[in-house]
């Protein structure tokens, strides 16, 4: 999916800034096949789709940046090809005449560990593999990219504390031997699967600081949470419970005075949210208690 989006000033429609959007390139140098769920995949053709998107963005000539919502390569990419596959897709993004921002997804982490993946995606790796960050494309606006695999059983070393925390979390909530199976889980419990993840407490504290700083600077905030299957929903919300974060809640996207989660005139809804999104509103609540009055 590739598109160009813009935010307007509401007075004559002149854009404040504009940007390109694409998600789930999921490239692999292998024959066409099917996803783990049986969805048809055209692995090599995805590169052509990306090339068309980049060409369209460049032809627009007015885009400030582009953002990719994750899964730059597919989980079925042969692991001895993973590094070169990621480099090949990144090189194609480099043809865009502007900055490109990336989010990570589960398919990214199936292929490369964080210490190899994040430098390739030019994600600021300031603190031991964290993949959440922020940027400001125009005065008065700040984009916050969250890491929905902060607490996860994929992407970290097997003995990493965040891996061990994730595995403990799954053992307590998913009785299946295959932790990617939602069998027997109902409703929101179907999100407790290994291919999902969670937003850690340290990340939420960082987000709290970012939001407070944005309020002080009178900035509007666009938050992007998790990579997986972010959709622009024009009417209502669609929740696919098996793809929610472990701590997910529908009120995760919030609006309060001075802070608005916005993307053009649409609402971003994450169909695959982190495991622990249930904890994120508590972060919002702490922030509101401190700063709402």
BAMI-293363 format. One line per field, with one value per residue (C-alpha): x negated, y, z; residue number from 1; residue in three letters. Coordinates in nm, 3 decimals, always signed. Example, Ala and Ser with C-alpha at 12.3 -4.5 7.8 and 13.67 -1.06 7.14 Angstrom:
// BAMI-293363
c1: [-1.230 -1.367]
c2: [-0.450 -0.106]
c3: [+0.780 +0.714]
pos: [1 2]
code: [Ala Ser]
//
This chain:
// BAMI-293363
c1: [+0.000 -0.144 +0.014 -0.055 +0.110 +0.113 +0.226 +0.397 +0.430 +0.808 +0.787 +0.791 +0.653 +0.283 +0.091 -0.117 -0.316 -0.265 -0.413 -0.412 -0.285 -0.347 -0.325 -0.413 -0.649 -0.734 -0.988 -1.168 -1.363 -1.153 -0.868 -0.510 -0.343 -0.115 -0.140 -0.135 +0.244 +0.279 +0.306 +0.147 -0.191 -0.384 -0.724 -0.938 -0.657 -0.646 -0.966 -0.789 -0.508 -0.759 -0.932 -0.601 -0.529 -0.867 -0.828 -0.484 -0.621 -0.904 -0.666 -0.458 -0.759 -0.597 -0.640 -0.832 -0.902 -0.781 -0.696 -0.691 -0.476 -0.687 -0.747 -1.008 -1.080 -0.871 -0.909 -0.955 -1.265 -1.552 -1.756 -2.082 -1.929 -1.776 -2.054 -2.083 -1.703 -1.665 -1.950 -1.791 -1.458 -1.626 -1.825 -1.498 -1.359 -1.676 -1.562 -1.299 -1.411 -1.348 -1.382 -1.221 -1.109 -1.058 -0.868 -0.958 -0.726 -0.726 -0.842 -1.140 -1.232 -1.191 -1.475 -1.721 -1.790 -1.750 -2.121 -2.148 -1.804 -1.783 -2.103 -1.987 -1.654 -1.834 -1.625 -1.803 -1.942 -2.014 -1.958 -2.021 -1.801 -1.499 -1.299 -1.079 -1.161 -1.015 -1.060 -0.914 -0.839 -0.706 -0.670 -0.388 -0.378 -0.555 -0.540 -0.591 -0.684 -0.623 -0.775 -0.502 -0.763 -0.944 -0.848 -0.857 -0.971 -1.116 -1.402 -1.584 -1.848 -1.695 -1.826 -1.741 -1.524 -1.259 -1.242 -1.209 -0.940 -0.747 -0.766 -0.649 -0.361 -0.257 -0.281 -0.043 +0.214 +0.194 +0.233 +0.145 -0.191 -0.206 -0.203 -0.098 +0.226 +0.536 +0.725 +0.939 +0.883 +1.185 +1.241 +0.950 +0.758 +0.691 +0.421 +0.191 -0.012 -0.386 -0.382 -0.247 -0.428 -0.398 -0.498 -0.731 -0.708 -1.028 -0.885 -0.562 -0.757 -0.948 -0.617 -0.488 -0.788 -0.742 -0.377 -0.451 -0.720 -0.479 -0.222 -0.482 -0.579 -0.212 -0.267 -0.009 -0.120 -0.068 -0.130 -0.197 -0.178 -0.302 -0.362 -0.128 +0.160 +0.217 +0.521 +0.680 +1.036 +1.286 +1.591 +1.572 +1.313 +1.230 +1.069 +0.921 +0.860 +0.596 +0.374 +0.401 +0.111 +0.111 +0.207 +0.445 +0.751 +0.976 +0.927 +0.556 +0.591 +0.695 +0.753 +0.704 +0.651 +0.327 +0.256 +0.432 +0.370 +0.419 +0.329 +0.478 +0.856 +0.854 +0.824 +0.539 +0.654 +0.415 +0.558 +0.249 +0.163 -0.097 -0.015 -0.035 +0.168 +0.392 +0.114 +0.079 +0.401 +0.264 -0.022 +0.230 +0.416 +0.100 +0.025 +0.380 +0.379 +0.059 +0.136 +0.507 +0.592]
c2: [+0.000 +0.336 +0.679 +1.045 +1.232 +1.593 +1.807 +2.133 +2.459 +2.471 +2.815 +2.758 +2.407 +2.495 +2.197 +2.247 +1.943 +1.625 +1.276 +0.935 +0.621 +0.254 -0.062 -0.432 -0.445 -0.801 -0.859 -1.191 -1.324 -1.640 -1.761 -1.652 -1.837 -1.790 -1.634 -1.838 -1.796 -1.892 -1.541 -1.522 -1.350 -1.207 -1.170 -1.041 -0.827 -0.630 -0.457 -0.324 -0.193 -0.010 +0.134 +0.270 +0.423 +0.596 +0.722 +0.861 +1.034 +1.192 +1.305 +1.477 +1.700 +1.840 +1.558 +1.633 +1.271 +0.912 +0.657 +0.278 +0.097 -0.217 -0.569 -0.461 -0.827 -1.140 -1.403 -1.669 -1.501 -1.755 -1.653 -1.660 -1.394 -1.177 -0.920 -0.864 -0.858 -0.582 -0.386 -0.418 -0.278 +0.000 +0.096 +0.132 +0.359 +0.566 +0.667 +0.885 +1.248 +1.302 +1.132 +0.792 +0.674 +0.308 +0.107 -0.254 -0.551 -0.916 -1.021 -0.786 -0.952 -1.304 -1.215 -1.006 -0.932 -0.574 -0.499 -0.567 -0.444 -0.101 +0.045 -0.064 +0.113 +0.417 +0.392 +0.581 +0.308 +0.512 +0.258 -0.111 -0.187 +0.033 +0.112 +0.398 +0.754 +1.089 +1.349 +1.685 +1.734 +2.088 +2.353 +2.268 +1.896 +1.596 +1.234 +0.965 +0.616 +0.353 +0.005 -0.256 -0.534 -0.375 -0.675 -0.965 -1.322 -1.230 -0.998 -1.003 -1.262 -1.577 -1.496 -1.124 -1.003 -0.876 -1.217 -1.392 -1.146 -1.205 -1.584 -1.571 -1.345 -1.591 -1.898 -1.732 -1.636 -1.882 -2.251 -2.380 -2.544 -2.338 -1.984 -1.852 -2.049 -1.870 -2.201 -2.185 -1.813 -1.588 -1.219 -0.993 -1.292 -1.394 -1.127 -1.330 -1.475 -1.492 -1.285 -0.991 -0.792 -0.524 -0.167 -0.168 +0.052 +0.241 +0.323 +0.449 +0.672 +0.807 +0.870 +1.054 +1.288 +1.340 +1.432 +1.674 +1.837 +1.863 +2.035 +2.285 +2.353 +2.366 +2.086 +1.848 +1.484 +1.211 +0.875 +0.556 +0.237 -0.090 -0.180 -0.455 -0.393 -0.032 +0.067 +0.399 +0.340 +0.587 +0.464 +0.319 +0.089 -0.266 -0.481 -0.819 -0.957 -1.214 -0.929 -0.692 -0.612 -0.798 -0.483 -0.341 -0.132 +0.047 +0.378 +0.373 +0.653 +0.952 +1.318 +1.588 +1.963 +2.037 +1.672 +1.516 +1.181 +1.277 +1.166 +1.391 +1.374 +1.001 +0.791 +0.543 +0.218 -0.061 -0.406 -0.566 -0.386 -0.476 -0.729 -0.474 -0.192 -0.232 -0.062 +0.228 +0.403 +0.396 +0.600 +0.839 +0.848 +0.934 +1.206 +1.344 +1.345 +1.549 +1.791 +1.813 +2.069]
c3: [+0.000 -0.099 -0.080 -0.022 +0.262 +0.374 +0.664 +0.572 +0.761 +0.712 +0.552 +0.180 +0.190 +0.169 +0.312 +0.623 +0.518 +0.317 +0.332 +0.165 +0.336 +0.261 +0.467 +0.452 +0.156 +0.270 -0.004 -0.053 -0.350 -0.371 -0.596 -0.528 -0.244 +0.054 +0.396 +0.716 +0.706 +0.338 +0.190 -0.161 -0.160 -0.455 -0.296 -0.582 -0.724 -0.400 -0.506 -0.816 -0.598 -0.380 -0.687 -0.812 -0.472 -0.456 -0.813 -0.726 -0.415 -0.612 -0.886 -0.621 -0.545 -0.231 +0.020 +0.337 +0.422 +0.381 +0.649 +0.624 +0.878 +0.895 +0.764 +0.513 +0.425 +0.463 +0.732 +0.464 +0.327 +0.353 +0.655 +0.463 +0.237 +0.510 +0.537 +0.163 +0.124 +0.384 +0.226 -0.118 +0.000 +0.201 -0.109 -0.298 -0.027 -0.058 -0.407 -0.244 -0.241 +0.126 +0.465 +0.521 +0.865 +0.948 +1.206 +1.284 +1.246 +1.338 +0.989 +1.022 +1.351 +1.207 +0.972 +1.171 +1.536 +1.648 +1.662 +1.288 +1.180 +1.342 +1.187 +0.841 +0.894 +1.039 +1.353 +1.631 +1.855 +2.163 +2.436 +2.382 +2.084 +2.146 +1.830 +1.948 +1.857 +1.752 +1.481 +1.387 +1.015 +1.056 +1.328 +1.566 +1.484 +1.630 +1.514 +1.778 +1.656 +1.923 +1.943 +1.983 +2.010 +2.301 +2.515 +2.272 +2.221 +1.881 +1.791 +2.125 +2.225 +2.374 +2.721 +2.710 +3.003 +2.759 +2.589 +2.924 +3.035 +2.712 +2.743 +3.104 +2.998 +2.725 +2.951 +3.195 +2.932 +2.643 +2.740 +2.390 +2.328 +2.008 +2.143 +1.801 +1.826 +1.959 +2.008 +2.318 +2.363 +2.335 +2.277 +2.363 +2.503 +2.142 +2.130 +2.356 +2.071 +2.015 +1.696 +1.895 +2.159 +2.423 +2.503 +2.802 +3.109 +3.022 +2.680 +2.835 +3.070 +2.770 +2.594 +2.900 +2.882 +2.508 +2.553 +2.835 +2.624 +2.329 +2.550 +2.665 +2.303 +2.193 +1.943 +1.800 +1.818 +1.560 +1.724 +1.530 +1.733 +1.600 +1.251 +1.176 +0.941 +1.034 +0.833 +0.754 +0.867 +0.726 +0.912 +1.260 +1.415 +1.318 +1.585 +1.498 +1.843 +1.745 +1.623 +1.917 +2.149 +2.475 +2.664 +2.404 +2.467 +2.224 +2.401 +2.330 +2.078 +2.284 +2.234 +2.494 +2.481 +2.297 +2.207 +1.912 +1.747 +1.383 +1.036 +0.769 +0.816 +0.887 +1.201 +1.228 +1.379 +1.458 +1.391 +1.540 +1.860 +2.123 +2.393 +2.670 +2.525 +2.828 +3.020 +2.779 +2.888 +3.242 +3.101 +2.949 +3.281 +3.475 +3.220 +3.238 +3.618 +3.614 +3.334 +3.259 +3.525]
pos: [1 2 3 4 5 6 7 8 9 10 11 12 13 14 15 16 17 18 19 20 21 22 23 24 25 26 27 28 29 30 31 32 33 34 35 36 37 38 39 40 41 42 43 44 45 46 47 48 49 50 51 52 53 54 55 56 57 58 59 60 61 62 63 64 65 66 67 68 69 70 71 72 73 74 75 76 77 78 79 80 81 82 83 84 85 86 87 88 89 90 91 92 93 94 95 96 97 98 99 100 101 102 103 104 105 106 107 108 109 110 111 112 113 114 115 116 117 118 119 120 121 122 123 124 125 126 127 128 129 130 131 132 133 134 135 136 137 138 139 140 141 142 143 144 145 146 147 148 149 150 151 152 153 154 155 156 157 158 159 160 161 162 163 164 165 166 167 168 169 170 171 172 173 174 175 176 177 178 179 180 181 182 183 184 185 186 187 188 189 190 191 192 193 194 195 196 197 198 199 200 201 202 203 204 205 206 207 208 209 210 211 212 213 214 215 216 217 218 219 220 221 222 223 224 225 226 227 228 229 230 231 232 233 234 235 236 237 238 239 240 241 242 243 244 245 246 247 248 249 250 251 252 253 254 255 256 257 258 259 260 261 262 263 264 265 266 267 268 269 270 271 272 273 274 275 276 277 278 279 280 281 282 283 284 285 286 287 288 289 290 291 292 293]
code: [Unk Unk Unk Unk Unk Unk Unk Unk Unk Unk Unk Unk Unk Unk Unk Unk Unk Unk Unk Unk Unk Unk Unk Unk Unk Unk Unk Unk Unk Unk Unk Unk Unk Unk Unk Unk Unk Unk Unk Unk Unk Unk Unk Unk Unk Unk Unk Unk Unk Unk Unk Unk Unk Unk Unk Unk Unk Unk Unk Unk Unk Unk Unk Unk Unk Unk Unk Unk Unk Unk Unk Unk Unk Unk Unk Unk Unk Unk Unk Unk Unk Unk Unk Unk Unk Unk Unk Unk Unk Unk Unk Unk Unk Unk Unk Unk Unk Unk Unk Unk Unk Unk Unk Unk Unk Unk Unk Unk Unk Unk Unk Unk Unk Unk Unk Unk Unk Unk Unk Unk Unk Unk Unk Unk Unk Unk Unk Unk Unk Unk Unk Unk Unk Unk Unk Unk Unk Unk Unk Unk Unk Unk Unk Unk Unk Unk Unk Unk Unk Unk Unk Unk Unk Unk Unk Unk Unk Unk Unk Unk Unk Unk Unk Unk Unk Unk Unk Unk Unk Unk Unk Unk Unk Unk Unk Unk Unk Unk Unk Unk Unk Unk Unk Unk Unk Unk Unk Unk Unk Unk Unk Unk Unk Unk Unk Unk Unk Unk Unk Unk Unk Unk Unk Unk Unk Unk Unk Unk Unk Unk Unk Unk Unk Unk Unk Unk Unk Unk Unk Unk Unk Unk Unk Unk Unk Unk Unk Unk Unk Unk Unk Unk Unk Unk Unk Unk Unk Unk Unk Unk Unk Unk Unk Unk Unk Unk Unk Unk Unk Unk Unk Unk Unk Unk Unk Unk Unk Unk Unk Unk Unk Unk Unk Unk Unk Unk Unk Unk Unk Unk Unk Unk Unk Unk Unk Unk Unk Unk Unk Unk Unk Unk Unk Unk Unk Unk Unk Unk Unk Unk Unk Unk Unk]
//
